[in-house]
Amino acid sequence: MKKIFYALLLIALVGCSSDVTDAYPGMHTRMRVDMAGYAQRGFVIKPRGVNRAYMKTLGSLLCEDERNCSAPVDSLTGRFELSGVNLRDSLAQIRSTAREYFENTRLRDDMPLEVIVNVKQRISVNLNYLTSIAAPLIQHYIDQGMLFDDARLKAHTSLLASLHMPLNLVDFEDYNLYGSGEGDAMLAAVSLVIEKNYLDWSMTTDWRPLDLDTATGNFANKNVFSRLSYYARDMIFKDGAASARQLIKSKSPDGTVGNFEKYLNLLYSASGDSRDRSCTAANQGEMIETVYESVYTVLVCLDSAWRAPAKELFDVATIFNPAVEYGTLVDSRDGRSYKTVQVGNDTWMAENLKYSDSVATKNLKGQSWCYDNDESNCEVFGRMYNWFAAIDLTSAEIETVKNDLSSKNNRGICPEGWHLPKENEMRSWPEDGSFFSSFMSLYKNESGLSLLAGGFADAECEYDESGECAASISMNFMGMGRTIDLWGDKLNIGLYPVIYEFKYASTEYSYNKWQGTSTDKFDAAYVRCVKDR
């Protein structure tokens, strides 16, 4: 009787094993697995609270040993190390779960990342948005009887096709947001637009609007790609890509930033809504002016992507016009030499001031900057000063001379014999774009004034009881490649200084040479000095 019982039990066990083996080949094995990698959710959405990675056999509800199937995920780097996890098969699912926040606003309780992996094929694996979107489709194909390698390749290729990305970039599990390879750059670009999509569209819901349809392999929601493409265009033509590059660089362990702009351009150009010229190998170095949502932008085509102008992309030898006869000014305070140029009856500096000696000029201390706090920007674009530094007066001194500012030449921070420009002197500049340097621009610099679009800095203020800015907490640098602000010596009603803003504008539209605007004394702009007469 016992023999019959054991025989029946063996048949039952074999039958169960066979059923599972058909769905998940290789289930006869048991193994202890070590696996490490990175769980990277992108650049904006932050995990908060419990942040762990879990590994279990694919198809099982739980890992076999709950005490030894998870590991913490480093909140800064995303690094995890799973050690000695007991699996019943070589096919495993790894998930990273965490509460998600964006600027202190909770998006949802849990936004998991996941990946399906054959643990016999690798000892490290990365989790990201691409592996997470592909994972349910991989499992579906396996459930339909497909081998893992075939299921993985089909799911990854389907996702790449849906995103209009190159079909050879299938190794999602190896890509890193801060790597320099093509796959890394593609992941960074897709992650940027997915996060934008998630934050705009699904603030308190699951991120499964990005699900792939199991029958077609395409996005289940037909509007997904057009939205992602829209966000890519938005980043390209509203300078978001330049901001994203700075963000990625600041978070990268070694400062590495891949060519993610190339893949933003692929996302944008594949939408069929490409109203601007394509950036290809044939027009490398070409610059265009474009208007997008009323924002005028100058872009340069480099490495298969339209990019915001940056000094690293251009030859500084093109700053000045070789056909113009320049003079020379030597600042006796630091020995620095500047080119000068004649405009009408006035002699102007053809470069922005770079003086920075806060020991000799105590009012400079803590009140002048290089764009992005990068000293190399000062060498090209000059220094930025708040108005106290530019006029070289303290707040108390400004009160005592406020009625006298417009009645004389105000030297301010300028070299001896030179002064901050008055409004009538600013008006003597040409009425077209001939004062812009050809460096980082489409203009020809016929006047020789060689103005560079070096941006400006907006002060984040600490306010007093009356609501006035009493001190600057930090500076926000912006506008590089699109605009430049210069100080004059004018004060408007309420002791607000006037800043002169020069913008690039499309030649297809009206061109604004400059606009005088009242601003806060703690904001920062550049200084061009005029020679006394």
C-alpha positions as CSV (number, residue, x, y, z in Angstrom):
1,M,0.0,0.0,0.0
2,K,2.9,2.4,0.9
3,K,4.5,1.7,-2.5
4,I,1.3,2.6,-4.3
5,F,1.0,5.8,-2.3
6,Y,4.6,6.9,-3.0
7,A,4.2,6.0,-6.7
8,L,1.1,8.2,-7.0
9,L,2.9,11.0,-5.1
10,L,5.9,10.9,-7.4
11,I,3.6,11.1,-10.4
12,A,1.8,14.1,-9.0
13,L,5.1,15.9,-8.2
14,V,6.4,15.2,-11.7
15,G,3.2,16.5,-13.2
16,C,3.4,19.7,-11.2
17,S,7.1,20.2,-12.0
18,S,6.4,19.7,-15.7
19,D,3.6,22.3,-15.7
20,V,5.9,24.9,-14.1
21,T,8.9,24.0,-16.2
22,D,7.0,24.6,-19.4
23,A,6.2,28.2,-18.3
24,Y,9.6,28.9,-16.6
25,P,12.3,26.6,-18.0
26,G,15.0,25.5,-15.6
27,M,12.8,25.3,-12.4
28,H,14.5,22.1,-11.3
29,T,17.5,24.0,-9.9
30,R,18.0,25.7,-6.6
31,M,20.7,28.3,-6.1
32,R,22.0,31.1,-3.9
33,V,22.5,34.2,-5.9
34,D,24.5,37.4,-5.5
35,M,23.4,40.4,-7.6
36,A,24.4,44.1,-7.5
37,G,23.5,47.1,-9.6
38,Y,21.7,50.5,-9.7
39,A,18.1,51.3,-9.3
40,Q,17.7,54.7,-11.0
41,R,14.4,56.5,-11.2
42,G,15.7,59.5,-13.1
43,F,16.8,63.0,-12.2
44,V,13.8,64.8,-10.7
45,I,11.6,62.2,-8.8
46,K,13.2,61.3,-5.5
47,P,12.7,58.2,-3.4
48,R,12.0,58.9,0.2
49,G,11.6,56.7,3.3
50,V,12.2,52.9,2.9
51,N,14.0,52.3,-0.4
52,R,14.9,48.6,-1.0
53,A,15.5,46.1,-3.8
54,Y,13.9,42.7,-3.7
55,M,14.7,39.6,-5.7
56,K,12.5,36.5,-6.2
57,T,12.1,33.6,-8.6
58,L,10.1,34.8,-11.6
59,G,6.5,33.6,-11.4
60,S,6.5,33.1,-7.6
61,L,4.6,35.3,-5.3
62,L,7.3,35.7,-2.7
63,C,11.0,35.1,-2.4
64,E,11.8,31.8,-0.6
65,D,13.6,33.4,2.3
66,E,11.9,36.7,3.3
67,R,14.8,37.4,5.7
68,N,17.4,37.3,2.9
69,C,15.9,38.4,-0.3
70,S,16.2,42.2,-0.1
71,A,18.8,44.9,0.4
72,P,18.7,48.7,0.9
73,V,19.1,51.0,-2.1
74,D,21.4,54.0,-1.6
75,S,19.1,57.0,-2.0
76,L,21.9,59.1,-3.6
77,T,23.5,56.7,-6.0
78,G,20.8,54.0,-6.4
79,R,23.4,51.3,-5.7
80,F,22.2,48.0,-4.2
81,E,23.9,44.7,-3.4
82,L,21.8,41.6,-3.0
83,S,23.7,38.7,-1.3
84,G,22.8,35.0,-1.0
85,V,19.2,35.1,-2.2
86,N,17.7,31.6,-2.4
87,L,16.1,31.0,-5.8
88,R,14.3,28.0,-7.4
89,D,15.2,29.0,-10.9
90,S,17.7,31.0,-12.9
91,L,15.0,33.4,-14.0
92,A,14.4,36.1,-11.4
93,Q,12.5,39.4,-10.9
94,I,14.2,42.3,-9.1
95,R,12.0,45.2,-7.9
96,S,13.0,48.4,-6.2
97,T,10.2,50.0,-4.1
98,A,10.1,53.3,-2.5
99,R,7.8,56.2,-1.6
100,E,8.1,58.9,-4.2
101,Y,8.3,62.6,-3.7
102,F,8.6,65.6,-6.0
103,E,9.5,69.0,-4.3
104,N,7.9,67.7,-1.1
105,T,4.7,66.7,-2.8
106,R,4.0,63.0,-2.6
107,L,3.2,61.5,-5.9
108,R,2.1,58.0,-4.8
109,D,2.9,55.5,-2.1
110,D,5.0,53.3,-4.3
111,M,6.5,53.7,-7.8
112,P,8.4,50.5,-8.3
113,L,11.3,49.8,-10.7
114,E,11.7,46.3,-12.0
115,V,13.8,44.0,-14.2
116,I,13.6,40.4,-15.3
117,V,17.0,38.7,-15.4
118,N,18.7,35.3,-16.0
119,V,21.0,35.1,-13.0
120,K,23.2,32.6,-14.8
121,Q,24.0,35.2,-17.4
122,R,25.1,38.1,-15.2
123,I,26.2,39.2,-11.8
124,S,25.1,42.8,-12.1
125,V,21.9,44.5,-13.4
126,N,20.5,48.0,-13.5
127,L,16.8,48.9,-13.0
128,N,15.4,51.9,-14.7
129,Y,12.3,53.2,-16.5
130,L,13.1,51.2,-19.6
131,T,13.5,47.8,-17.8
132,S,10.4,48.6,-15.8
133,I,8.2,49.2,-18.9
134,A,9.6,46.1,-20.7
135,A,9.3,43.7,-17.7
136,P,5.6,43.0,-17.9
137,L,5.9,42.3,-21.7
138,I,8.8,40.0,-21.1
139,Q,6.8,38.0,-18.5
140,H,3.8,37.9,-20.9
141,Y,6.0,36.4,-23.7
142,I,7.5,33.8,-21.3
143,D,4.0,32.9,-20.1
144,Q,3.2,32.3,-23.8
145,G,6.0,29.7,-24.0
146,M,8.8,31.9,-25.4
147,L,12.4,31.4,-24.1
148,F,13.7,34.2,-21.9
149,D,16.4,35.5,-24.3
150,D,13.8,35.7,-27.2
151,A,11.2,37.3,-24.9
152,R,13.6,39.9,-23.6
153,L,14.8,40.8,-27.1
154,K,11.3,41.1,-28.5
155,A,10.1,43.2,-25.6
156,H,13.1,45.5,-25.7
157,T,12.9,45.9,-29.4
158,S,9.2,46.7,-29.2
159,L,9.8,49.4,-26.7
160,L,12.6,50.9,-28.8
161,A,10.4,50.9,-31.9
162,S,7.6,52.6,-29.9
163,L,10.0,55.3,-28.8
164,H,11.5,55.6,-32.3
165,M,15.0,54.8,-30.9
166,P,17.7,52.8,-32.6
167,L,16.8,49.1,-32.4
168,N,20.4,48.1,-31.5
169,L,20.2,49.8,-28.0
170,V,18.6,46.8,-26.4
171,D,20.8,46.3,-23.3
172,F,18.6,48.3,-20.9
173,E,20.0,46.4,-17.9
174,D,23.5,47.7,-18.5
175,Y,22.6,51.4,-19.1
176,N,23.4,54.1,-16.5
177,L,22.0,57.6,-16.3
178,Y,25.5,59.0,-15.7
179,G,27.3,56.9,-18.3
180,S,28.9,58.2,-21.6
181,G,27.7,55.5,-24.0
182,E,24.9,55.7,-26.6
183,G,22.6,53.5,-24.5
184,D,23.3,55.6,-21.4
185,A,22.5,58.8,-23.3
186,M,19.3,57.3,-24.7
187,L,18.2,56.2,-21.2
188,A,18.8,59.7,-19.9
189,A,16.8,61.4,-22.7
190,V,13.9,59.0,-22.3
191,S,14.0,59.3,-18.5
192,L,13.8,63.1,-18.7
193,V,10.6,63.0,-20.8
194,I,9.0,60.2,-18.9
195,E,9.4,62.1,-15.7
196,K,7.9,65.2,-17.3
197,N,5.0,63.1,-18.6
198,Y,4.5,61.5,-15.2
199,L,4.5,64.7,-13.3
200,D,2.2,66.5,-15.7
201,W,-0.2,63.6,-16.4
202,S,-0.4,61.2,-13.4
203,M,0.4,63.2,-10.3
204,T,-1.4,60.7,-8.0
205,T,-1.8,57.6,-10.1
206,D,0.2,54.6,-11.2
207,W,2.7,55.3,-14.0
208,R,1.2,52.5,-16.1
209,P,-0.1,54.8,-18.7
210,L,3.3,53.8,-20.2
211,D,2.3,50.2,-20.5
212,L,3.0,48.3,-23.7
213,D,0.1,46.4,-25.3
214,T,0.8,42.6,-25.1
215,A,-0.7,42.0,-28.6
216,T,1.2,44.7,-30.6
217,G,4.2,45.6,-28.4
218,N,3.2,49.3,-28.9
219,F,2.1,51.7,-26.2
220,A,-1.3,50.7,-25.0
221,N,-2.2,54.4,-24.9
222,K,-1.9,55.8,-28.4
223,N,-1.2,59.3,-27.0
224,V,1.9,58.4,-25.1
225,F,4.5,58.9,-27.8
226,S,3.1,62.2,-29.0
227,R,3.2,63.5,-25.4
228,L,6.8,62.3,-24.9
229,S,7.7,63.9,-28.2
230,Y,6.1,67.2,-27.2
231,Y,8.2,67.2,-24.0
232,A,11.3,66.6,-26.0
233,R,10.6,69.5,-28.3
234,D,9.8,71.6,-25.2
235,M,13.2,70.8,-23.7
236,I,15.0,71.5,-27.0
237,F,13.4,74.8,-27.9
238,K,12.9,76.3,-24.5
239,D,16.5,75.7,-23.3
240,G,15.4,72.9,-21.0
241,A,18.1,70.6,-22.5
242,A,20.8,73.1,-21.3
243,S,19.2,73.1,-17.8
244,A,19.0,69.3,-17.9
245,R,22.7,69.0,-18.8
246,Q,23.6,71.2,-15.8
247,L,21.3,69.1,-13.6
248,I,22.8,65.8,-14.8
249,K,26.3,67.1,-14.4
250,S,25.7,68.2,-10.8
251,K,24.4,64.7,-9.9
252,S,26.9,62.7,-11.9
253,P,29.6,61.1,-9.6
254,D,32.4,62.1,-12.0
255,G,30.7,64.9,-14.0
256,T,30.0,62.7,-17.0
257,V,27.1,63.7,-19.2
258,G,26.2,61.7,-22.3
259,N,24.9,63.1,-25.5
260,F,21.2,62.8,-24.4
261,E,20.3,65.8,-26.6
262,K,20.8,63.5,-29.7
263,Y,18.0,61.3,-28.4
264,L,15.8,64.2,-27.4
265,N,16.1,65.2,-31.0
266,L,15.1,61.7,-32.2
267,L,12.0,61.8,-30.0
268,Y,11.1,65.2,-31.3
269,S,11.8,64.6,-35.0
270,A,9.9,61.3,-35.1
271,S,6.6,62.9,-34.1
272,G,5.9,64.3,-37.6
273,D,5.5,67.7,-36.1
274,S,9.0,68.9,-37.0
275,R,8.5,72.5,-38.1
276,D,12.1,73.3,-37.9
277,R,15.1,72.1,-39.9
278,S,16.6,68.8,-39.0
279,C,20.1,68.6,-37.4
280,T,22.1,66.1,-39.4
281,A,25.7,65.5,-40.3
282,A,25.2,67.7,-43.4
283,N,24.6,70.9,-41.4
284,Q,26.9,70.5,-38.4
285,G,27.8,73.9,-36.9
286,E,24.7,75.6,-38.5
287,M,22.8,78.1,-36.3
288,I,19.1,78.8,-36.5
289,E,16.8,81.3,-34.9
290,T,13.4,79.9,-33.9
291,V,10.4,81.0,-32.0
292,Y,8.6,78.5,-29.8
293,E,5.7,79.4,-27.6
294,S,6.7,83.1,-27.9
295,V,10.3,82.4,-26.8
296,Y,13.0,83.4,-29.2
297,T,15.9,80.9,-29.2
298,V,19.2,80.6,-31.1
299,L,20.3,77.0,-31.5
300,V,23.4,75.4,-33.0
301,C,23.5,71.9,-34.7
302,L,26.3,69.8,-33.2
303,D,26.6,66.0,-32.7
304,S,23.2,65.3,-34.3
305,A,21.3,67.6,-31.9
306,W,20.0,71.2,-31.8
307,R,21.7,72.7,-28.7
308,A,21.6,76.0,-26.8
309,P,24.8,78.0,-27.6
310,A,27.5,77.5,-25.0
311,K,31.1,78.8,-25.0
312,E,32.5,75.3,-25.3
313,L,30.9,74.9,-28.7
314,F,32.5,78.0,-30.3
315,D,35.9,79.4,-31.1
316,V,36.7,82.4,-28.9
317,A,38.7,83.9,-31.7
318,T,35.4,84.9,-33.4
319,I,34.4,87.3,-30.5
320,F,35.9,90.4,-32.2
321,N,35.5,91.6,-35.8
322,P,38.9,91.5,-37.5
323,A,37.7,94.3,-39.9
324,V,37.2,96.8,-37.0
325,E,40.0,98.9,-35.7
326,Y,40.1,98.5,-31.9
327,G,41.8,100.6,-29.3
328,T,43.2,99.5,-26.0
329,L,42.4,100.2,-22.4
330,V,44.6,99.0,-19.6
331,D,43.0,99.0,-16.1
332,S,45.7,100.4,-13.8
333,R,44.1,98.5,-10.8
334,D,44.9,95.0,-12.0
335,G,46.8,95.5,-15.3
336,R,44.1,93.8,-17.3
337,S,43.8,95.0,-21.0
338,Y,40.6,95.5,-22.8
339,K,39.7,96.3,-26.4
340,T,37.8,99.5,-27.0
341,V,35.7,100.7,-30.0
342,Q,34.4,104.1,-31.2
343,V,30.6,104.3,-31.6
344,G,29.5,107.7,-32.7
345,N,31.1,110.3,-30.4
346,D,31.7,107.8,-27.6
347,T,34.5,105.4,-26.9
348,W,33.2,102.1,-25.4
349,M,34.8,99.1,-23.9
350,A,34.4,96.3,-26.5
351,E,34.4,93.7,-23.6
352,N,32.6,93.4,-20.4
353,L,34.5,94.4,-17.2
354,K,36.3,91.6,-15.3
355,Y,37.7,93.5,-12.3
356,S,37.3,91.5,-9.1
357,D,39.7,92.8,-6.4
358,S,37.5,92.8,-3.3
359,V,40.4,93.7,-1.1
360,A,41.2,97.0,-2.8
361,T,37.5,97.6,-3.6
362,K,35.7,96.4,-0.4
363,N,32.2,97.0,-1.9
364,L,32.9,94.1,-4.3
365,K,33.1,91.5,-1.5
366,G,30.3,88.9,-2.1
367,Q,28.7,91.1,-4.7
368,S,30.2,89.9,-8.0
369,W,30.1,86.5,-9.7
370,C,31.0,84.5,-12.8
371,Y,28.1,82.9,-14.6
372,D,27.3,79.5,-12.9
373,N,30.1,80.3,-10.5
374,D,32.5,79.1,-13.2
375,E,35.7,81.2,-13.4
376,S,36.2,80.3,-17.1
377,N,32.9,82.1,-17.9
378,C,34.4,85.3,-16.5
379,E,37.3,85.1,-18.9
380,V,35.0,85.0,-21.9
381,F,31.9,87.0,-20.8
382,G,33.2,89.2,-18.0
383,R,32.0,89.4,-14.4
384,M,28.5,90.0,-13.2
385,Y,27.9,92.6,-10.5
386,N,24.8,93.5,-8.4
387,W,24.0,97.2,-8.5
388,F,25.8,98.1,-5.2
389,A,29.0,96.7,-6.7
390,A,28.4,98.2,-10.2
391,I,27.8,101.7,-8.9
392,D,30.4,101.1,-6.1
393,L,28.2,102.5,-3.4
394,T,26.7,101.0,-0.2
395,S,22.9,101.2,0.4
396,A,23.4,104.2,2.8
397,E,25.6,106.0,0.2
398,I,23.0,105.5,-2.5
399,E,20.4,107.3,-0.3
400,T,22.6,110.3,0.1
401,V,23.4,110.8,-3.6
402,K,20.2,109.5,-5.2
403,N,19.3,113.0,-6.5
404,D,22.7,113.5,-7.9
405,L,23.2,110.2,-9.9
406,S,22.0,111.5,-13.2
407,S,23.7,114.9,-13.1
408,K,27.3,113.6,-13.5
409,N,29.4,110.8,-14.8
410,N,29.3,107.9,-12.4
411,R,32.5,106.0,-12.4
412,G,31.1,103.2,-10.4
413,I,33.3,100.1,-10.7
414,C,34.8,101.3,-14.0
415,P,38.5,102.1,-14.4
416,E,39.6,105.7,-13.8
417,G,38.6,108.0,-16.6
418,W,35.6,105.8,-17.5
419,H,32.0,105.6,-16.2
420,L,28.8,103.6,-16.2
421,P,26.7,104.4,-19.3
422,K,23.9,106.8,-19.2
423,E,20.6,106.2,-21.0
424,N,21.4,108.6,-23.8
425,E,24.7,106.9,-24.3
426,M,23.0,103.5,-24.5
427,R,20.7,104.9,-27.2
428,S,23.7,105.7,-29.4
429,W,24.1,102.0,-30.2
430,P,23.0,100.9,-33.7
431,E,19.4,100.1,-34.2
432,D,20.0,96.5,-35.5
433,G,21.9,93.5,-34.2
434,S,25.3,94.7,-35.4
435,F,26.5,95.1,-31.9
436,F,26.3,91.3,-31.2
437,S,29.4,89.3,-31.6
438,S,29.4,86.5,-34.1
439,F,30.5,84.3,-31.2
440,M,27.5,82.2,-30.2
441,S,25.2,84.1,-32.6
442,L,24.1,84.7,-36.1
443,Y,25.1,88.3,-36.2
444,K,28.2,89.8,-37.9
445,N,29.3,92.3,-35.2
446,E,29.7,95.1,-37.8
447,S,29.9,97.8,-35.1
448,G,32.7,96.0,-33.3
449,L,30.9,96.3,-29.9
450,S,31.2,92.5,-29.6
451,L,28.3,92.0,-27.2
452,L,28.0,88.4,-26.0
453,A,24.8,86.8,-24.8
454,G,26.2,85.9,-21.4
455,G,22.8,85.9,-19.6
456,F,22.2,87.4,-16.1
457,A,21.6,86.4,-12.5
458,D,18.4,86.7,-10.6
459,A,18.8,87.1,-6.8
460,E,16.8,84.9,-4.4
461,C,16.0,87.4,-1.7
462,E,15.6,87.6,2.0
463,Y,12.8,90.1,2.5
464,D,12.4,92.7,5.2
465,E,9.1,93.7,7.0
466,S,8.2,96.1,4.2
467,G,8.5,93.3,1.6
468,E,11.8,94.8,0.1
469,C,14.7,92.6,-0.7
470,A,17.1,93.1,2.2
471,A,19.8,90.5,1.3
472,S,20.6,88.0,-1.4
473,I,20.5,84.4,-0.3
474,S,21.6,82.9,-3.6
475,M,21.9,83.7,-7.3
476,N,20.1,82.0,-10.1
477,F,22.0,82.2,-13.4
478,M,20.0,82.1,-16.6
479,G,19.7,83.3,-20.2
480,M,23.1,82.1,-21.5
481,G,23.1,82.1,-25.3
482,R,19.8,84.1,-25.5
483,T,20.2,87.4,-23.7
484,I,22.5,89.7,-21.8
485,D,21.8,92.4,-19.1
486,L,24.0,95.5,-18.7
487,W,24.0,98.0,-15.9
488,G,23.6,101.8,-16.5
489,D,23.7,104.4,-13.8
490,K,20.0,105.3,-13.8
491,L,17.6,105.0,-10.8
492,N,13.9,105.1,-11.3
493,I,11.2,106.1,-8.8
494,G,11.6,104.1,-5.6
495,L,15.4,103.8,-6.1
496,Y,15.1,100.9,-8.4
497,P,18.0,100.8,-10.8
498,V,17.5,100.4,-14.6
499,I,18.9,97.3,-16.2
500,Y,19.4,97.2,-20.0
501,E,18.4,93.8,-21.5
502,F,19.6,92.9,-24.9
503,K,17.8,89.9,-26.5
504,Y,18.4,87.8,-29.5
505,A,15.2,87.9,-31.6
506,S,14.2,86.2,-34.8
507,T,14.8,88.2,-37.9
508,E,11.3,87.0,-39.0
509,Y,9.8,89.2,-36.2
510,S,10.3,92.7,-34.9
511,Y,13.8,93.1,-33.4
512,N,14.2,94.7,-30.0
513,K,17.7,96.2,-29.5
514,W,17.3,96.7,-25.8
515,Q,14.8,97.3,-23.1
516,G,15.4,99.4,-20.0
517,T,13.7,97.7,-17.0
518,S,13.6,98.6,-13.3
519,T,15.0,95.7,-11.3
520,D,16.2,94.8,-7.9
521,K,19.7,96.1,-6.7
522,F,20.6,92.5,-5.7
523,D,20.2,91.1,-9.2
524,A,23.4,90.8,-11.2
525,A,24.4,92.0,-14.7
526,Y,27.5,92.8,-16.7
527,V,29.2,96.2,-17.0
528,R,30.3,98.0,-20.1
529,C,32.2,101.3,-19.4
530,V,32.2,104.5,-21.5
531,K,35.2,106.8,-21.7
532,D,34.8,110.2,-20.0
533,R,34.7,113.2,-22.4
